[in-house]
Amino acid sequence: MHDKQVMPDRYDKHALYKMWHLAYTDKSVFGQRRLHIAQQDLLDLCRQRNKAPELGLYVLPRKPSKPLSLDNAVVVSKLQRRHLLALWSVALCLALVTHPLLDAMTIYGTQLLLPFTDHPFAVGSLFVVDPLYTLPLLLGNVVLLATRGSVRGHRANWAGLVLSTAYAAWSVLAQGMAERAGERALANQGVVGARLVVTPAPLQTLLWRVLAVTDTDAYEGFWSVCDGDVPVVFTKIPRGSEWLPRLRGQWAVDRLQWFSGDCTKVETDGAVLRLVDLRMGQEPHYIFRFVVATLGADGAVVPVERTERSGSRIDVGRGLRWLWARTFDPSVPPPR
């Protein structure tokens, strides 16, 4: 094929794509193993218009000008397509794998091993929204995009990935420290047989909420990496365990019990019964609080037709002020 049949005009962008498409759709040369591209005009055109990445061409060192065959163009585009396919496959697999793994780092957790088991895996070492984890990744991507894929941009992107991963690893270490501090304090207070749920306070990993759950009560305390040898002070929270046997059997109740790992309490407000997930929030403000039943005139528990969420949050300004103060001063009481 002559040059004019495969070579676009120097300023015709659409012809470039047409040539590439024709080369890609030709199926006749897959048996060709060796590749030589030395068409000076096409290389110059690609460099002038900066289209080499878009066209998917391997730009080889310059050689004396020769006609560019359609066969060579097919092989080049096929090789480049395979190269991109491998990169995109790795990128998509990493996205699909790392996203649920990151979900498992929060207290919400995720069902990692479906369909083999529906067990929710939850490490709980990262808060659901943590800017100290997100910002390094965001800044690395911003630099990479702003520098249009330069070496400096790639280095910034890698640095962001390394920093965020190190931060996640630090969260697991800090969680273990908070858990050991909580265990020592519970033993000193004579609380035995409690299950511990240790989660970071919002937006950081310096201050931790330590929740201990027994069959009848829950105990809430806070520990900071700045506390030193100051023991964790726990507040006792009744779980309303006398109501749980009368509520079991309802789908909504059983589902929340399963989701929370039995870290719940029952609140009564007149004739209204609410089931609360103790992991999400802190006393007395919880995100997952549901009206699940009412009390009849004879004291019988009457399930509601549809559960109603009635969660609450602490005032943001007040919460942030307490978070900062409590991180550095163990005598600051939690907001109630």
Stockholm file with secondary structure:
# STOCKHOLM 1.0

chainA/1-336         MHDKQVMPDRYDKHALYKMWHLAYTDKSVFGQRRLHIAQQDLLDLCRQRNKAPELGLYVLPRKPSKPLSLDNAVVVSKLQRRHLLALWSVALCLALVTHPLLDAMTIYGTQLLLPFTDHPFAVGSLFVVDPLYTLPLLLGNVVLLATRGSVRGHRANWAGLVLSTAYAAWSVLAQGMAERAGERALANQGVVGARLVVTPAPLQTLLWRVLAVTDTDAYEGFWSVCDGDVPVVFTKIPRGSEWLPRLRGQWAVDRLQWFSGDCTKVETDGAVLRLVDLRMGQEPHYIFRFVVATLGADGAVVPVERTERSGSRIDVGRGLRWLWARTFDPSVPPPR
#=GR chainA/1-336 SS CCHHHHCCCTTCHHHHHHHHHHHHHCCTTTTCCCCCCCCHHHHHHHHHHTCHHHHTCCCCCCCSCCCCCHHHHHHHHHHHHHHHHHHHHHHHHHHHHHHHHHHHTSSSCBCTTTTTCCCCBCCCCSCSSCHHHHHHHHHHHHHHHHTTSCHHHHHHHHHHHHHHHHHHHHHHHHHHHHHHHHHHHHHHTTCCSCEEEEEECTTCSSEEEEEEECSSEEEEEEEETTCTTCCCCCEEEECCTTTHHHHTTCHHHHHHHHHHTSCEEEEEETTEEEEEETTSEETTEESCEEEEEEECTTSCEEEEEEEEECCCCCCHHHHHHHHHHHHHCTTCCCCC
#=GC SS_cons         CCHHHHCCCTTCHHHHHHHHHHHHHCCTTTTCCCCCCCCHHHHHHHHHHTCHHHHTCCCCCCCSCCCCCHHHHHHHHHHHHHHHHHHHHHHHHHHHHHHHHHHHTSSSCBCTTTTTCCCCBCCCCSCSSCHHHHHHHHHHHHHHHHTTSCHHHHHHHHHHHHHHHHHHHHHHHHHHHHHHHHHHHHHHTTCCSCEEEEEECTTCSSEEEEEEECSSEEEEEEEETTCTTCCCCCEEEECCTTTHHHHTTCHHHHHHHHHHTSCEEEEEETTEEEEEETTSEETTEESCEEEEEEECTTSCEEEEEEEEECCCCCCHHHHHHHHHHHHHCTTCCCCC
//
